[in-house]
Amino acid sequence: PAQTTLRLAKAPSHSRRPSFRSGRMFAMSSSTAAGVVCAGPTNARVSRKTTVSAMAGRVAPARVSVRARASSVMGARVVTARPGSSPSRASSRALTAKVVAHDYDYDLVIIGAGVGGHGAALHAVECGMKTAIIEGGTIGGTCVNRGCVPSKALLAASGRVREMKDADHLKMLGIEVGDVKFDRQGIADHATNLASTIRGNLTNSMTALGVEILIGSATLTDNHTVRYGNKKCTANNIIIATGSTPFVPPGIEVDGKTVFTSDDALKLDWLPPWVAIIGSGYIGLEFSDVYTALGSDVTFIEAMPKIMPGFDAEIGKQAERILINPRNIDYVTNVLATKVTPGIPGEKPVTIELSDFKTREVVDTMEVDACLVATGRAPYTEGLNLASINVETQRGFVPVDERMRVTDKDGNVVEGVWCIGDANGKLMLAHAASAQGIAAIECMNGRDNVLNHNSVPAACFTHPEVSFVGLTEEQARAKGEEEGFEVVVKKTSFKANSKALAEKEADGMAKLIYRPDTEEILGMWIMGLHAADLIHEASNAINMGQKASQLKFAVHAHPTLAEVVDEVFKQVGSTAAH
């Protein structure tokens, strides 16, 4: 069509004219048509750099002219948008979208005040949206209260203990120390206090920006109405950000004292002499780091043929050499903990029945002081009344499209409902949830944004750390075989890095995985000192679509650990090591 028509139901008499800020059209009241455009008087003409997004039915920046005129169709006003005369857009065609006016309490309501909901709320406010966030538990969600934040406090404290007890390492630095002591409760209090501080920071940041915090368990009534406690509110858009809970396989009895998940492990109520950890993923590895530093022995129980099954194989071998073999850690693989019975601390051991992964036949029984169940997490989506919007979960996860829009059981987008973070299962990381929330807010405001999940980094905060972004070498080569492209891997070691040598912590490596034909970065893995801080150069490069060769000309301060990454990128296109 030669022009675009937006049909707006007649706006209430108390609605306001559009407000423009930072080149965007913002809704200034809850009565605004769909929270984006508020129709002005008949025949009012507005010229502004605006265009119509067919995807979201919103108004977003570009060059058009918008005219409101009377319509005989159902008493609606019609807004026409014509392409501007800019040469670069001379051939552009307008699209048609419909916007319906409603009286909503908010432009956006977010269910869940974890890291994902918090990130979405702040970005929504920045975009001029009237926002509320509903929390049925504690502000901050899993990450702040029972996950990444308190666990890093335990890792920091226990890491200091490990370092100060390593007499050989200190001697190389010319340092001698006496007997090293620690206070278990003091370490536990550090984790509790950190969580409290961050929780307060999150709460204050939202209230300071005008985000309304509503307390109560949320239930959907329809795609624009949420009940919480004995109250309800309406919103043009709803984001589900309810997170996840620890997954406990059948047959495992959790008592919170001798058999427990990460939720209880973070309390550090006691230090069992011998701890079995079911699962050797990030959670299990980090707790093995804490427990062994504080004097416990650890046994991993892993269902896969090798421990750390999600790691790049080469990095996994190095992690086993550095993080497992020198410590009081052993492991069994290819077995399931099919039955776990709690004990009594200091009196009765925990019994663990081990079964062959393939045959499910019982092959052994272990007796340990305690057992940590680190078998992953499950989405927390029960009680949302998703049936009210014709949505069925898939293994508990809320189905979404690439723009985080919820889809119903027929695969259709549910208008106005979005889901981010662990609840949708795309990538169960706190920062991924926040990034998904920001992308969803952009889409709500007509600026199409699809998060590249391949660019989201991850880290395991052991000593030393492991971090990665994108694919493993094995995954990249399998993809190359399937799609017909070559894969090149470049590597370097921390042993040649001046800063790592100064710290006497030169164990580790970095590896870059890329396509030589397009120079697309497929993945990067780092193991070594502060690896979690070093991965972002590759992560941001993938997100920005940069070629591997473009990064070889970047300048890094000397002497820094960042030069490890620099050394890898400088090898791109070369047949010899740098």
PyMOL commands that set and color helices and strands:
alter all, ss='L'
color gray80, all
select helices_A, chain A and resi 87-89+115-126+141-146+148-165+167-172+184-208+262-265+282-293+313-324+386-389+421-423+430-444+453-455+473-483+494-496+498-502+531-534+536-544+548-553+562-569
alter helices_A, ss='H'
color red, helices_A
select strands_A, chain A and resi 4-8+19-21+24-26+45-48+51-53+58-60+64-70+77-83+97-99+106-111+131-135+212-215+218-222+225-228+231-240+244-246+259-260+274-278+297-301+329-332+335-341+350-356+362-368+370-373+377-379+405-407+413-419+458-460+465-470+488-493+509-514+521-528
alter strands_A, ss='S'
color yellow, strands_A
deselect
rebuild
show_as cartoon
